[in-house]
């Protein structure tokens, strides 16, 4: 369960937070992320030696309004169904305030938020051979998830985010789906994999989605006003050839139509 075969995938997500100690402790305890570095202003968290999340402290930043453009959720993809079952038992034992759980046909997902309201998804993919398409779009749904069956898949207690955990996708709030499609598909080159009412999903290399954009809470949202808490930078890892093409046509200081900074970086050899 990895997106590494895709020409483009998510690298790390950077968040501005008011209380870096509180939020950092949450990600370490709730998701089992390891603290890789911390100078008091920036904390890097990850699995193994790979940074997945960067927290940037700004006590004075205004708290982002949930109806603004920005982050809907960061989705952490675990290596196996046994890992997700173990994490579910950990979440139950820890009394984490879960906000939902869904069977998306292509994946099984559980939802929650961090202490400053940044959305989180913890999920696993179903085997790609079982994904179905209709009219060229990957079929996805939001069905109930059998939590008992998932918990039964656990083979060992969850103690830390296992090596191989990645950010499988990032879901964004935007002001307009067509404008989002023009940027994320038209400019960056992600294929549109499917649509929901008020949302579009984008993938690379046949993946169900590395990115999604919706207007469920943020229809008509204007340019983001910084400094604020929430999504500060989204890193996209790109193979060498498409990266060179993107850098040739796009500005070095890249941001989406709502002002969220985008960093294009080479994938590791």
Secondary structure in CASP SS format (residue, H / E / C, confidence):
PFRMAT SS
TARGET T0000
AUTHOR 0000-0000-0000
METHOD secondary structure of the structure
MODEL  1
X C 1.00
X C 1.00
X C 1.00
X C 1.00
X C 1.00
X C 1.00
X C 1.00
X E 1.00
X E 1.00
X E 1.00
X E 1.00
X E 1.00
X E 1.00
X E 1.00
X E 1.00
X E 1.00
X E 1.00
X C 1.00
X C 1.00
X H 1.00
X H 1.00
X H 1.00
X H 1.00
X H 1.00
X H 1.00
X H 1.00
X H 1.00
X H 1.00
X H 1.00
X H 1.00
X C 1.00
X C 1.00
X C 1.00
X E 1.00
X E 1.00
X E 1.00
X E 1.00
X E 1.00
X C 1.00
X C 1.00
X C 1.00
X E 1.00
X E 1.00
X E 1.00
X E 1.00
X E 1.00
X E 1.00
X C 1.00
X C 1.00
X E 1.00
X E 1.00
X E 1.00
X E 1.00
X E 1.00
X E 1.00
X E 1.00
X E 1.00
X C 1.00
X C 1.00
X C 1.00
X C 1.00
X E 1.00
X C 1.00
X C 1.00
X C 1.00
X C 1.00
X C 1.00
X C 1.00
X C 1.00
X E 1.00
X E 1.00
X E 1.00
X E 1.00
X E 1.00
X E 1.00
X E 1.00
X E 1.00
X C 1.00
X C 1.00
X C 1.00
X H 1.00
X H 1.00
X H 1.00
X H 1.00
X H 1.00
X H 1.00
X H 1.00
X H 1.00
X H 1.00
X H 1.00
X H 1.00
X H 1.00
X H 1.00
X C 1.00
X C 1.00
X C 1.00
X C 1.00
X C 1.00
X C 1.00
X E 1.00
X E 1.00
X E 1.00
X E 1.00
X C 1.00
X C 1.00
X C 1.00
X E 1.00
X E 1.00
X E 1.00
X E 1.00
X E 1.00
X E 1.00
X E 1.00
X C 1.00
X C 1.00
X C 1.00
X C 1.00
X C 1.00
X E 1.00
X E 1.00
X E 1.00
X E 1.00
X E 1.00
X E 1.00
X E 1.00
X C 1.00
X C 1.00
X H 1.00
X H 1.00
X H 1.00
X C 1.00
X C 1.00
X E 1.00
X E 1.00
X C 1.00
X C 1.00
X E 1.00
X E 1.00
X C 1.00
X C 1.00
X C 1.00
X C 1.00
X E 1.00
X E 1.00
X C 1.00
X C 1.00
X H 1.00
X H 1.00
X H 1.00
X H 1.00
X H 1.00
X H 1.00
X C 1.00
X C 1.00
X C 1.00
X C 1.00
X C 1.00
X C 1.00
X C 1.00
X C 1.00
X C 1.00
X C 1.00
X C 1.00
X C 1.00
X C 1.00
X E 1.00
X E 1.00
X E 1.00
X E 1.00
X E 1.00
X E 1.00
X E 1.00
X E 1.00
X C 1.00
X C 1.00
X C 1.00
X H 1.00
X H 1.00
X H 1.00
X H 1.00
X H 1.00
X H 1.00
X H 1.00
X H 1.00
X H 1.00
X H 1.00
X H 1.00
X C 1.00
X C 1.00
X C 1.00
X E 1.00
X E 1.00
X E 1.00
X E 1.00
X E 1.00
X E 1.00
X C 1.00
X C 1.00
X E 1.00
X E 1.00
X E 1.00
X E 1.00
X E 1.00
X C 1.00
X C 1.00
X C 1.00
X C 1.00
X C 1.00
X C 1.00
X C 1.00
X E 1.00
X E 1.00
X E 1.00
X E 1.00
X C 1.00
X C 1.00
X C 1.00
X C 1.00
X C 1.00
X C 1.00
X C 1.00
X C 1.00
X C 1.00
X C 1.00
X C 1.00
X C 1.00
X C 1.00
X E 1.00
X C 1.00
X E 1.00
X E 1.00
X E 1.00
X E 1.00
X E 1.00
X E 1.00
X E 1.00
X E 1.00
X E 1.00
X C 1.00
X H 1.00
X H 1.00
X H 1.00
X H 1.00
X H 1.00
X H 1.00
X H 1.00
X H 1.00
X H 1.00
X H 1.00
X C 1.00
X C 1.00
X C 1.00
X C 1.00
X E 1.00
X E 1.00
X C 1.00
X C 1.00
X C 1.00
X C 1.00
X C 1.00
X E 1.00
X E 1.00
X E 1.00
X E 1.00
X E 1.00
X E 1.00
X C 1.00
X C 1.00
X C 1.00
END
